[in-house]
Amino acid sequence: MRSRLPSLLTVLSGLTAGLAAGPIATPAHAQAPGGPPPKVTVAKPVVRQIVEQDQYTGRFDPIDYVEVRARVTGYLEKINFTDGQTVKKGDLLFVIDRRPYKAALEQAQAALASAKARQSFSQTDLERAQTLSRSGNISEQVTDQRRQASQTAQADVDSAQAALNNAQLNYDFSEVKAPINGRISRRLVTEGNIVSADQTMLTTIVSLDPIYFSFTVDEKSFLKYQNSLGIGMGQTQQGKGVPILIALSGEAKPSRKGTLDFVDNRVDTATGTILLRATVPNADLFIKPGLFGIVSMPATKPSQGIMLPDEAVAANQDKRIVYIVGPDNVIQQKDVVLGPKVDGYRVIQSGLKGDETVVVNGLSRVRAGAKVAPDTIELPPSKT
């Protein structure tokens, strides 16, 4: 062990001397003196009119949602649909035993007929009394009594008619029909069970086309949209909705178009956000209520934008930089401020004018003040 100690000291002394001499250049940045300049790919930024987009996560909701409940009490006699089918408004869904309600309806019809007969007799009696009263053959008191009897008989007719209307309603309610167009859920009660009026839920129906997409935005973003797009100032409630795009879960690009047509009337003080809602066509019924999606909505009005691919942007601590090819193919470093992505490119909000020649490939081989051998290409208007 003691014989190896001098050798270890010798190795450590050599390493210390090497570190004191300075850092070792990495192969990526090493360039032999007098060697050829590194080759890089350069291009002009894409300059065209753009609309910056912001993205939010939201959820699809049905425009109409109905809990179908029994409106009369009785035994469930028949179910007239298949679970999950599409129904139209007015389609017969359930039949509750109608016999008690039919009997009550017929009884009310008979009561009305009896009341009408009494009213007809009392009216004739009144007319006879009025004729005799003009000739003085009957007293005014008797005439008043017969007038009262006629009025009472008419009231009995009105009461019997109201009872008949109520019996007719109950008889009609024994057939449960779809109140809206949409897709029905599964049956929650099977045939033979007793259902209670206004309590027993039989199934649910949701509308599917069109469908709502709801999401929330923070207060700062909302104020930006209100200033630039005018949302929340009445436009969304006047048919001047903002067009939006929605990507479903797992989609790389938005596949659905919609219109922002509602902004809530207050900011939620607990979360500092406000609810926005769009209406989305769903003619193929592919979208189901409850699904999540990512909405892309315009954040600004159309403006002239300067854009570069993400691989053309480098990082320098907390700054973002790009490399510009200047006179004599000498690299210059520019600090830039980045914006959102539009059509696959990164928006450069400040730092470039748009006419510069920017290194878009080979950033690891360049440094400020060094010469390069540029290979010029033209970027397409859209990268997506």
C-alpha contacts under 8 A as a table, 3 or more apart, distances in Angstrom:
res1	aa1	res2	aa2	distance
1	M	4	R	5.56
1	M	5	L	6.95
2	R	5	L	5.44
3	S	6	P	6.83
4	R	7	S	5.46
4	R	8	L	6.55
5	L	8	L	5.30
5	L	9	L	6.35
6	P	9	L	5.14
6	P	10	T	6.25
7	S	10	T	5.05
7	S	11	V	6.42
8	L	11	V	5.17
8	L	12	L	6.25
9	L	12	L	5.19
9	L	13	S	6.11
10	T	13	S	5.16
10	T	14	G	6.36
11	V	14	G	5.15
11	V	15	L	6.40
12	L	15	L	5.15
12	L	16	T	6.21
13	S	16	T	5.16
13	S	17	A	6.27
14	G	17	A	5.18
14	G	18	G	6.29
15	L	18	G	5.08
15	L	19	L	6.30
16	T	19	L	5.26
16	T	20	A	6.25
17	A	20	A	5.15
17	A	21	A	6.38
18	G	21	A	5.23
18	G	22	G	7.14
19	L	22	G	5.61
19	L	23	P	6.71
25	A	29	H	6.64
25	A	30	A	5.76
26	T	29	H	5.60
26	T	30	A	5.90
27	P	30	A	4.93
28	A	364	S	6.49
28	A	365	R	6.03
29	H	364	S	7.23
29	H	365	R	5.84
29	H	366	V	7.45
31	Q	35	G	6.75
32	A	35	G	5.23
37	P	371	K	5.81
37	P	372	V	4.77
37	P	373	A	5.69
38	P	365	R	6.42
38	P	366	V	7.50
38	P	371	K	7.71
38	P	372	V	5.17
38	P	373	A	5.76
39	K	362	G	7.53
39	K	372	V	5.98
39	K	373	A	4.57
39	K	374	P	5.84
39	K	375	D	7.05
40	V	359	V	6.69
40	V	360	V	7.81
40	V	361	N	5.95
40	V	362	G	5.07
40	V	363	L	7.57
40	V	365	R	7.68
40	V	372	V	6.80
40	V	373	A	6.21
40	V	374	P	5.10
40	V	375	D	6.03
41	T	359	V	5.84
41	T	360	V	5.75
41	T	361	N	4.96
41	T	362	G	6.61
41	T	374	P	5.72
41	T	375	D	4.74
41	T	376	T	5.93
41	T	377	I	7.04
42	V	357	T	6.25
42	V	358	V	5.29
42	V	359	V	4.30
42	V	360	V	5.30
42	V	361	N	6.92
42	V	374	P	6.03
42	V	375	D	5.90
42	V	376	T	4.90
42	V	377	I	6.27
43	A	357	T	5.49
43	A	358	V	5.50
43	A	359	V	6.64
43	A	360	V	6.63
43	A	376	T	5.56
43	A	377	I	5.29
43	A	378	E	5.73
43	A	379	L	6.68
44	K	354	G	7.20
44	K	355	D	6.37
44	K	356	E	6.00
44	K	357	T	4.95
44	K	358	V	6.12
44	K	378	E	6.91
44	K	379	L	7.32
45	P	306	I	6.22
45	P	307	M	5.62
45	P	308	L	5.53
45	P	354	G	5.75
45	P	355	D	7.11
45	P	356	E	7.23
45	P	357	T	7.48
45	P	358	V	7.18
45	P	379	L	7.37
46	V	305	G	7.91
46	V	306	I	5.82
46	V	307	M	5.10
46	V	308	L	6.51
46	V	354	G	7.49
46	V	379	L	6.63
46	V	380	P	7.62
46	V	381	P	6.37
47	V	304	Q	6.86
47	V	305	G	5.57
47	V	306	I	4.74
47	V	307	M	6.44
47	V	354	G	6.34
48	R	304	Q	5.44
48	R	305	G	5.55
48	R	306	I	7.05
49	Q	302	P	6.24
49	Q	303	S	5.20
49	Q	304	Q	4.32
49	Q	305	G	5.74
50	I	302	P	5.46
50	I	303	S	5.55
50	I	304	Q	6.11
50	I	305	G	5.73
50	I	342	V	7.52
51	V	298	P	6.16
51	V	299	A	7.14
51	V	300	T	5.96
51	V	301	K	6.09
51	V	302	P	4.77
51	V	303	S	6.50
51	V	342	V	7.69
52	E	298	P	5.78
52	E	299	A	5.41
52	E	300	T	5.79
52	E	301	K	7.95
52	E	302	P	7.93
52	E	340	P	6.64
52	E	341	K	7.56
52	E	342	V	6.44
53	Q	296	S	5.80
53	Q	297	M	5.32
53	Q	298	P	4.51
53	Q	299	A	5.18
53	Q	300	T	7.61
53	Q	340	P	6.97
53	Q	341	K	7.58
53	Q	342	V	7.01
54	D	296	S	5.50
54	D	297	M	5.49
54	D	298	P	6.36
54	D	299	A	5.83
54	D	340	P	7.52
55	Q	294	I	6.43
55	Q	295	V	5.41
55	Q	296	S	4.53
55	Q	297	M	6.49
56	Y	215	F	6.94
56	Y	216	T	7.58
56	Y	217	V	7.48
56	Y	294	I	5.55
56	Y	295	V	5.34
56	Y	296	S	6.82
57	T	215	F	6.42
57	T	292	F	7.07
57	T	293	G	5.80
57	T	294	I	4.54
57	T	295	V	6.27
58	G	213	F	6.62
58	G	214	S	5.50
58	G	215	F	4.33
58	G	216	T	7.41
58	G	292	F	5.72
58	G	293	G	5.53
58	G	294	I	6.25
58	G	295	V	7.09
59	R	213	F	5.62
59	R	214	S	5.57
59	R	215	F	6.68
59	R	289	P	7.77
59	R	290	G	5.92
59	R	291	L	5.67
59	R	292	F	4.46
59	R	293	G	6.05
60	F	211	I	6.87
60	F	212	Y	5.55
60	F	213	F	4.38
60	F	214	S	6.37
60	F	287	I	7.87
60	F	288	K	7.20
60	F	289	P	5.02
60	F	290	G	5.26
60	F	291	L	5.51
60	F	292	F	6.42
60	F	293	G	7.55
61	D	211	I	6.31
61	D	212	Y	5.01
61	D	213	F	6.05
61	D	214	S	7.20
61	D	289	P	4.72
61	D	290	G	6.01
62	P	65	Y	6.28
62	P	206	V	5.97
62	P	207	S	5.61
62	P	208	L	6.17
62	P	211	I	5.27
62	P	212	Y	5.87
62	P	289	P	5.63
63	I	206	V	7.70
63	I	207	S	6.15
63	I	208	L	7.54
63	I	210	P	7.33
63	I	211	I	5.68
63	I	212	Y	5.95
64	D	180	I	7.70
64	D	206	V	5.72
64	D	207	S	5.22
65	Y	204	T	7.34
65	Y	205	I	5.87
65	Y	206	V	4.55
65	Y	207	S	6.60
66	V	179	P	7.80
66	V	180	I	7.92
66	V	204	T	5.60
66	V	205	I	5.27
66	V	206	V	6.51
67	E	201	M	6.56
67	E	202	L	7.65
67	E	203	T	6.24
67	E	204	T	4.55
67	E	205	I	6.71
68	V	178	A	7.95
68	V	201	M	5.81
68	V	202	L	5.56
68	V	203	T	5.32
68	V	204	T	5.48
68	V	205	I	7.37
69	R	197	A	7.51
69	R	198	D	5.89
69	R	199	Q	6.61
69	R	200	T	5.58
69	R	201	M	4.35
69	R	202	L	5.40
69	R	203	T	7.38
70	A	73	T	7.11
70	A	173	F	7.84
70	A	176	V	7.06
70	A	195	V	6.66
70	A	196	S	6.48
70	A	197	A	5.11
70	A	198	D	5.61
70	A	199	Q	7.01
70	A	200	T	6.01
70	A	201	M	6.82
70	A	202	L	7.02
71	R	170	N	7.94
71	R	173	F	6.03
71	R	174	S	7.56
71	R	196	S	7.57
71	R	197	A	4.41
71	R	198	D	5.17
72	V	170	N	6.51
72	V	173	F	6.37
72	V	174	S	6.39
72	V	195	V	7.84
72	V	196	S	6.47
72	V	197	A	4.27
72	V	198	D	7.30
73	T	194	I	7.28
73	T	195	V	5.52
73	T	196	S	4.44
73	T	197	A	4.78
74	G	96	I	5.95
74	G	97	D	6.09
74	G	194	I	5.41
74	G	195	V	5.61
74	G	196	S	6.82
75	Y	96	I	5.66
75	Y	97	D	5.57
75	Y	191	E	7.85
75	Y	192	G	5.86
75	Y	193	N	5.59
75	Y	194	I	4.16
75	Y	195	V	6.14
76	L	79	I	7.95
76	L	94	F	7.41
76	L	95	V	6.27
76	L	96	I	4.50
76	L	97	D	6.25
76	L	190	T	7.41
76	L	191	E	5.13
76	L	192	G	5.23
76	L	193	N	5.58
76	L	194	I	5.95
76	L	195	V	6.68
77	E	94	F	7.66
77	E	95	V	5.52
77	E	96	I	5.14
77	E	97	D	5.48
77	E	191	E	5.58
77	E	192	G	6.04
78	K	94	F	5.69
78	K	95	V	4.97
78	K	96	I	6.96
78	K	191	E	5.94
79	I	93	L	5.98
79	I	94	F	4.67
79	I	95	V	6.54
79	I	190	T	7.77
79	I	191	E	6.85
80	N	92	L	6.41
80	N	93	L	4.82
80	N	94	F	5.82
80	N	95	V	7.89
81	F	85	Q	7.28
81	F	93	L	5.85
82	T	85	Q	5.73
82	T	186	R	7.87
83	D	184	I	6.72
83	D	185	S	5.84
83	D	186	R	4.49
83	D	187	R	6.47
84	G	183	R	6.22
84	G	184	I	5.12
84	G	185	S	4.99
84	G	186	R	6.08
85	Q	183	R	5.77
85	Q	184	I	5.79
85	Q	185	S	7.72
86	T	181	N	7.68
86	T	182	G	5.65
86	T	183	R	4.29
86	T	184	I	6.18
87	V	91	D	6.54
87	V	178	A	7.10
87	V	180	I	7.99
87	V	181	N	5.75
87	V	182	G	5.61
87	V	183	R	5.97
87	V	184	I	6.71
88	K	91	D	5.71
88	K	178	A	6.63
88	K	180	I	6.36
88	K	181	N	4.27
88	K	182	G	6.56
89	K	177	K	7.48
89	K	178	A	4.98
89	K	179	P	5.16
89	K	180	I	4.43
89	K	181	N	4.91
90	G	177	K	5.24
90	G	178	A	5.01
90	G	179	P	6.23
90	G	180	I	7.55
91	D	177	K	5.30
91	D	178	A	5.27
92	L	95	V	7.90
92	L	175	E	6.84
92	L	176	V	6.15
92	L	177	K	4.42
92	L	178	A	6.52
93	L	175	E	7.55
93	L	176	V	5.63
93	L	177	K	5.27
93	L	178	A	6.53
94	F	175	E	5.90
94	F	176	V	4.94
94	F	177	K	7.01
95	V	98	R	7.68
95	V	174	S	5.87
95	V	175	E	4.64
95	V	176	V	6.21
96	I	174	S	4.84
96	I	175	E	6.26
96	I	176	V	7.86
97	D	100	P	7.36
97	D	174	S	6.85
98	R	101	Y	5.38
98	R	102	K	6.00
98	R	171	Y	6.54
98	R	174	S	5.91
99	R	102	K	5.04
99	R	103	A	6.22
100	P	103	A	5.22
100	P	104	A	6.28
101	Y	104	A	4.97
101	Y	105	L	6.06
101	Y	167	A	6.83
101	Y	170	N	6.36
101	Y	171	Y	5.00
101	Y	174	S	7.83
102	K	105	L	4.98
102	K	106	E	6.25
102	K	171	Y	6.10
103	A	106	E	5.18
103	A	107	Q	6.18
104	A	107	Q	5.07
104	A	108	A	6.20
104	A	167	A	6.12
105	L	108	A	5.11
105	L	109	Q	6.22
105	L	164	L	6.35
105	L	167	A	4.87
105	L	168	Q	5.93
105	L	171	Y	7.13
106	E	109	Q	4.98
106	E	110	A	6.27
107	Q	110	A	5.16
107	Q	111	A	6.23
108	A	111	A	5.01
108	A	112	L	6.17
108	A	160	A	6.77
108	A	161	Q	7.90
108	A	163	A	6.16
108	A	164	L	4.77
108	A	167	A	6.89
109	Q	112	L	5.17
109	Q	113	A	6.31
109	Q	164	L	6.02
110	A	113	A	5.08
110	A	114	S	6.26
111	A	114	S	5.14
111	A	115	A	6.19
111	A	160	A	6.09
112	L	115	A	5.06
112	L	116	K	6.13
112	L	157	V	6.12
112	L	160	A	4.77
112	L	161	Q	5.97
112	L	164	L	7.31
113	A	116	K	5.15
113	A	117	A	6.29
114	S	117	A	5.13
114	S	118	R	6.41
115	A	118	R	5.21
115	A	119	Q	6.11
115	A	153	A	6.72
115	A	154	Q	7.84
115	A	156	D	5.88
115	A	157	V	4.97
115	A	160	A	6.92
116	K	119	Q	4.95
116	K	120	S	6.06
116	K	153	A	7.69
116	K	154	Q	7.67
116	K	157	V	5.67
117	A	120	S	5.12
117	A	121	F	6.32
118	R	121	F	5.17
118	R	122	S	6.14
118	R	153	A	6.12
119	Q	122	S	5.13
119	Q	123	Q	6.03
119	Q	150	S	6.08
119	Q	153	A	4.51
119	Q	154	Q	5.58
119	Q	156	D	7.97
119	Q	157	V	7.16
120	S	123	Q	5.16
120	S	124	T	6.29
121	F	124	T	5.19
121	F	125	D	6.15
122	S	125	D	4.95
122	S	126	L	6.07
122	S	146	R	6.95
122	S	147	R	7.99
122	S	149	A	6.23
122	S	150	S	4.68
122	S	153	A	6.93
123	Q	126	L	5.05
123	Q	127	E	6.29
123	Q	147	R	7.87
123	Q	150	S	5.31
124	T	127	E	5.14
124	T	128	R	6.27
125	D	128	R	5.15
125	D	129	A	6.24
125	D	146	R	6.69
126	L	129	A	5.07
126	L	130	Q	6.20
126	L	143	T	6.81
126	L	146	R	5.17
126	L	147	R	5.63
126	L	150	S	6.82
127	E	130	Q	5.11
127	E	131	T	6.36
128	R	131	T	5.21
128	R	132	L	6.39
129	A	132	L	5.15
129	A	133	S	5.97
129	A	138	I	7.01
129	A	142	V	7.50
129	A	143	T	5.40
129	A	146	R	7.33
130	Q	133	S	5.00
130	Q	134	R	6.48
130	Q	143	T	6.35
131	T	134	R	5.51
131	T	135	S	6.99
132	L	135	S	5.33
132	L	136	G	6.22
132	L	137	N	5.18
132	L	138	I	5.58
133	S	136	G	4.95
133	S	137	N	5.89
133	S	138	I	5.02
133	S	139	S	6.39
133	S	140	E	6.68
133	S	143	T	7.13
134	R	137	N	7.75
135	S	138	I	7.95
136	G	139	S	7.10
138	I	142	V	6.88
138	I	143	T	7.44
139	S	142	V	5.50
139	S	143	T	6.61
140	E	143	T	5.02
140	E	144	D	6.19
141	Q	144	D	5.11
141	Q	145	Q	6.24
142	V	145	Q	5.05
142	V	146	R	6.31
143	T	146	R	5.24
143	T	147	R	6.20
144	D	147	R	4.96
144	D	148	Q	6.16
145	Q	148	Q	5.09
145	Q	149	A	6.24
146	R	149	A	4.93
146	R	150	S	6.18
147	R	150	S	5.11
147	R	151	Q	6.28
148	Q	151	Q	5.11
148	Q	152	T	6.14
149	A	152	T	5.08
149	A	153	A	6.12
150	S	153	A	5.08
150	S	154	Q	6.26
151	Q	154	Q	5.04
151	Q	155	A	6.28
152	T	155	A	5.04
152	T	156	D	6.25
153	A	156	D	4.99
153	A	157	V	6.35
154	Q	157	V	4.99
154	Q	158	D	6.37
155	A	158	D	5.04
155	A	159	S	6.18
156	D	159	S	5.05
156	D	160	A	6.06
157	V	160	A	5.09
157	V	161	Q	6.07
158	D	161	Q	5.02
158	D	162	A	6.26
159	S	162	A	5.14
159	S	163	A	6.29
160	A	163	A	5.07
160	A	164	L	6.14
161	Q	164	L	4.99
161	Q	165	N	6.19
162	A	165	N	5.02
162	A	166	N	6.24
163	A	166	N	5.10
163	A	167	A	6.15
164	L	167	A	5.03
164	L	168	Q	6.05
165	N	168	Q	5.02
165	N	169	L	6.20
166	N	169	L	5.06
166	N	170	N	6.31
167	A	170	N	5.17
167	A	171	Y	6.12
168	Q	171	Y	5.02
168	Q	172	D	6.12
169	L	172	D	5.04
169	L	173	F	5.99
170	N	173	F	4.95
170	N	174	S	6.39
171	Y	174	S	5.41
171	Y	175	E	7.73
172	D	175	E	5.82
173	F	176	V	6.10
178	A	181	N	7.36
180	I	205	I	7.61
180	I	207	S	7.47
181	N	206	V	7.88
181	N	207	S	6.15
182	G	205	I	6.06
182	G	206	V	5.25
182	G	207	S	4.11
182	G	208	L	6.05
183	R	205	I	5.55
183	R	206	V	5.58
183	R	207	S	6.37
183	R	208	L	7.23
184	I	203	T	7.24
184	I	204	T	5.91
184	I	205	I	4.39
184	I	206	V	6.69
185	S	203	T	5.99
185	S	204	T	5.44
185	S	205	I	6.16
186	R	203	T	6.25
186	R	204	T	7.77
187	R	190	T	6.97
187	R	202	L	6.13
187	R	203	T	5.30
188	L	201	M	7.07
188	L	202	L	5.15
188	L	203	T	5.59
189	V	193	N	6.96
189	V	201	M	7.96
189	V	202	L	5.76
190	T	193	N	6.29
195	V	199	Q	7.81
195	V	200	T	5.61
196	S	199	Q	5.50
196	S	200	T	5.42
197	A	200	T	6.75
198	D	201	M	7.97
207	S	210	P	7.62
207	S	211	I	7.38
208	L	211	I	5.53
208	L	282	N	6.64
208	L	285	L	6.13
208	L	287	I	7.59
208	L	288	K	7.11
208	L	289	P	7.64
209	D	280	V	7.96
209	D	281	P	5.95
209	D	282	N	4.77
209	D	283	A	5.82
209	D	285	L	6.68
210	P	279	T	6.58
210	P	280	V	5.60
210	P	281	P	4.51
210	P	282	N	5.25
210	P	283	A	7.29
211	I	279	T	5.83
211	I	280	V	5.34
211	I	281	P	6.45
211	I	282	N	6.56
211	I	289	P	7.76
212	Y	277	R	6.66
212	Y	278	A	5.73
212	Y	279	T	4.74
212	Y	280	V	6.07
213	F	277	R	5.59
213	F	278	A	5.13
213	F	279	T	6.30
213	F	280	V	6.96
214	S	275	L	7.00
214	S	276	L	5.83
214	S	277	R	4.37
214	S	278	A	6.46
215	F	275	L	5.88
215	F	276	L	5.50
215	F	277	R	6.39
216	T	273	T	5.93
216	T	274	I	5.35
216	T	275	L	4.49
216	T	276	L	5.79
217	V	221	S	6.44
217	V	222	F	6.28
217	V	273	T	5.33
217	V	274	I	5.67
217	V	275	L	6.80
217	V	276	L	7.46
218	D	221	S	5.49
218	D	222	F	6.17
218	D	272	G	6.07
218	D	273	T	4.37
218	D	274	I	6.58
219	E	222	F	5.08
219	E	223	L	6.28
219	E	267	V	7.45
219	E	272	G	5.91
219	E	273	T	5.51
219	E	274	I	6.95
220	K	223	L	5.32
220	K	224	K	6.43
221	S	224	K	4.99
221	S	225	Y	6.26
222	F	225	Y	5.06
222	F	226	Q	6.03
222	F	274	I	7.59
223	L	226	Q	4.95
223	L	227	N	6.19
224	K	227	N	5.24
224	K	228	S	6.11
224	K	299	A	7.61
225	Y	228	S	5.15
225	Y	229	L	5.20
225	Y	230	G	6.52
225	Y	231	I	6.25
225	Y	299	A	6.19
225	Y	300	T	7.25
226	Q	229	L	5.56
226	Q	230	G	4.42
226	Q	231	I	4.88
226	Q	232	G	6.28
226	Q	233	M	7.17
227	N	230	G	5.71
228	S	299	A	7.56
228	S	300	T	5.71
228	S	301	K	6.30
229	L	299	A	7.75
229	L	300	T	6.83
229	L	301	K	6.79
230	G	233	M	5.63
230	G	235	Q	6.94
231	I	234	G	7.06
231	I	235	Q	6.28
231	I	236	T	6.30
231	I	242	V	7.97
231	I	263	V	7.30
232	G	235	Q	6.99
232	G	236	T	6.77
232	G	262	F	7.86
232	G	263	V	5.55
232	G	264	D	7.78
232	G	265	N	7.98
233	M	236	T	7.61
234	G	237	Q	5.39
234	G	238	Q	6.50
235	Q	238	Q	5.16
235	Q	239	G	6.86
235	Q	240	K	5.27
235	Q	241	G	6.64
236	T	239	G	6.03
236	T	240	K	5.45
236	T	241	G	4.73
236	T	242	V	7.39
236	T	260	L	6.77
236	T	261	D	4.50
236	T	262	F	5.57
236	T	263	V	7.16
237	Q	240	K	7.29
237	Q	241	G	7.66
237	Q	261	D	6.17
237	Q	262	F	6.37
238	Q	241	G	7.74
239	G	261	D	7.11
240	K	261	D	7.52
241	G	259	T	5.39
241	G	260	L	4.94
241	G	261	D	4.82
242	V	259	T	5.46
242	V	260	L	4.91
242	V	261	D	7.13
242	V	297	M	7.97
242	V	298	P	7.96
243	P	257	K	7.26
243	P	258	G	5.86
243	P	259	T	4.53
243	P	260	L	6.16
243	P	297	M	7.24
243	P	298	P	7.92
244	I	257	K	5.94
244	I	258	G	5.26
244	I	259	T	5.75
244	I	260	L	6.66
244	I	278	A	7.84
244	I	295	V	6.84
244	I	296	S	5.92
244	I	297	M	4.88
244	I	298	P	7.21
245	L	254	P	5.79
245	L	255	S	7.25
245	L	256	R	5.74
245	L	257	K	4.71
245	L	258	G	6.23
245	L	295	V	5.67
245	L	296	S	5.17
245	L	297	M	6.61
246	I	254	P	4.89
246	I	255	S	6.28
246	I	256	R	5.10
246	I	257	K	6.30
246	I	258	G	7.61
246	I	293	G	6.30
246	I	294	I	5.49
246	I	295	V	4.34
246	I	296	S	6.17
247	A	251	E	5.77
247	A	252	A	7.31
247	A	253	K	5.94
247	A	254	P	3.77
247	A	255	S	5.56
247	A	256	R	6.56
247	A	293	G	5.60
247	A	294	I	5.19
247	A	295	V	6.46
248	L	251	E	5.56
248	L	254	P	7.15
248	L	255	S	7.43
248	L	291	L	7.96
248	L	292	F	6.68
248	L	293	G	4.53
248	L	294	I	6.49
249	S	292	F	6.50
249	S	293	G	5.77
249	S	294	I	7.61
251	E	254	P	6.86
251	E	255	S	7.81
254	P	257	K	7.97
254	P	295	V	7.98
256	R	280	V	7.37
257	K	280	V	6.32
257	K	281	P	7.45
258	G	278	A	6.13
258	G	279	T	5.51
258	G	280	V	4.30
258	G	281	P	6.78
259	T	278	A	5.11
259	T	279	T	5.42
259	T	280	V	6.65
260	L	276	L	7.39
260	L	277	R	5.83
260	L	278	A	3.97
260	L	279	T	6.50
261	D	277	R	6.28
261	D	278	A	5.42
261	D	279	T	6.77
262	F	276	L	5.85
262	F	277	R	5.11
262	F	278	A	6.68
263	V	274	I	7.64
263	V	275	L	6.15
263	V	276	L	4.69
263	V	277	R	6.49
264	D	267	V	7.62
264	D	274	I	6.44
264	D	275	L	5.40
264	D	276	L	6.37
266	R	274	I	6.65
267	V	272	G	6.19
267	V	273	T	5.57
267	V	274	I	4.65
267	V	275	L	7.74
268	D	271	T	5.66
268	D	272	G	5.36
268	D	273	T	5.46
268	D	274	I	5.99
269	T	272	G	5.23
269	T	273	T	7.57
282	N	285	L	5.20
282	N	286	F	6.75
282	N	287	I	6.58
283	A	286	F	7.92
285	L	288	K	7.28
287	I	291	L	7.26
288	K	291	L	6.07
298	P	301	K	7.46
300	T	303	S	7.96
305	G	347	V	6.75
305	G	348	I	7.51
305	G	349	Q	7.83
306	I	347	V	5.87
306	I	348	I	5.51
306	I	349	Q	7.35
306	I	352	L	7.62
306	I	353	K	7.66
306	I	354	G	5.84
307	M	345	Y	5.69
307	M	346	R	5.37
307	M	347	V	4.49
307	M	348	I	5.63
308	L	312	A	6.57
308	L	313	V	7.95
308	L	345	Y	5.41
308	L	346	R	5.36
308	L	347	V	6.69
308	L	348	I	7.25
308	L	360	V	8.00
309	P	312	A	5.64
309	P	313	V	7.56
309	P	344	G	7.33
309	P	345	Y	4.85
309	P	346	R	5.78
309	P	360	V	7.26
310	D	313	V	5.59
310	D	345	Y	6.71
310	D	346	R	5.90
311	E	314	A	7.51
311	E	360	V	6.40
311	E	361	N	7.00
312	A	322	V	6.43
312	A	323	Y	7.99
312	A	358	V	7.53
312	A	359	V	6.22
312	A	360	V	4.25
312	A	361	N	6.50
312	A	363	L	7.38
313	V	320	R	6.59
313	V	321	I	5.84
313	V	322	V	5.17
313	V	360	V	7.94
314	A	320	R	5.79
314	A	321	I	5.23
314	A	322	V	6.08
314	A	363	L	7.70
315	A	318	D	7.01
315	A	319	K	5.85
315	A	320	R	4.66
315	A	321	I	5.96
316	N	319	K	5.09
316	N	320	R	6.02
316	N	321	I	6.73
319	K	335	D	6.93
319	K	336	V	7.75
320	R	335	D	5.91
320	R	336	V	5.71
320	R	337	V	6.79
320	R	338	L	7.65
321	I	333	Q	6.63
321	I	334	K	5.40
321	I	335	D	4.47
321	I	336	V	5.55
322	V	333	Q	6.01
322	V	334	K	5.37
322	V	335	D	6.65
322	V	336	V	7.11
322	V	358	V	7.01
322	V	359	V	7.33
323	Y	331	I	6.22
323	Y	332	Q	5.64
323	Y	333	Q	4.78
323	Y	334	K	6.24
323	Y	358	V	5.81
323	Y	359	V	5.60
323	Y	363	L	7.78
323	Y	368	A	7.52
324	I	331	I	5.60
324	I	332	Q	4.97
324	I	333	Q	6.16
324	I	334	K	7.04
324	I	356	E	6.63
324	I	357	T	5.66
324	I	358	V	4.64
324	I	359	V	6.26
325	V	329	N	5.38
325	V	330	V	5.69
325	V	331	I	4.80
325	V	332	Q	6.24
325	V	356	E	7.69
325	V	357	T	5.57
325	V	358	V	6.19
325	V	359	V	7.08
326	G	329	N	5.39
326	G	330	V	5.19
326	G	331	I	5.93
326	G	332	Q	6.38
326	G	357	T	7.68
327	P	330	V	6.03
328	D	371	K	7.54
329	N	371	K	5.55
329	N	372	V	5.78
329	N	373	A	7.02
329	N	374	P	7.36
330	V	368	A	7.72
330	V	369	G	5.74
330	V	370	A	5.51
330	V	371	K	4.42
330	V	372	V	6.50
331	I	366	V	7.29
331	I	367	R	6.60
331	I	368	A	5.03
331	I	369	G	5.20
331	I	370	A	5.58
331	I	371	K	6.21
331	I	372	V	7.21
332	Q	367	R	7.99
332	Q	368	A	5.09
332	Q	369	G	6.23
333	Q	367	R	7.99
333	Q	368	A	5.67
334	K	351	G	6.71
334	K	352	L	7.93
335	D	351	G	5.96
336	V	348	I	6.70
336	V	349	Q	7.44
336	V	350	S	5.63
336	V	351	G	4.42
336	V	352	L	7.11
337	V	348	I	5.98
337	V	349	Q	5.44
337	V	350	S	5.20
337	V	351	G	6.54
338	L	346	R	6.96
338	L	347	V	5.96
338	L	348	I	4.84
338	L	349	Q	5.57
338	L	350	S	7.41
339	G	346	R	6.51
339	G	347	V	4.79
339	G	348	I	5.81
339	G	349	Q	5.65
340	P	346	R	6.03
340	P	347	V	5.77
341	K	344	G	5.97
341	K	345	Y	5.33
341	K	346	R	4.48
341	K	347	V	5.94
342	V	345	Y	5.37
342	V	346	R	6.42
342	V	347	V	6.85
343	D	382	S	5.37
343	D	383	K	5.84
343	D	384	T	5.48
344	G	382	S	6.66
344	G	383	K	4.80
344	G	384	T	5.18
345	Y	382	S	7.43
345	Y	383	K	6.44
348	I	351	G	7.24
348	I	352	L	7.17
352	L	355	D	7.93
352	L	356	E	7.27
353	K	356	E	6.98
359	V	362	G	7.23
359	V	363	L	6.81
360	V	363	L	7.27
362	G	365	R	5.62
362	G	366	V	7.23
363	L	366	V	5.53
366	V	370	A	6.72
366	V	372	V	7.28
367	R	370	A	5.70
380	P	383	K	6.51
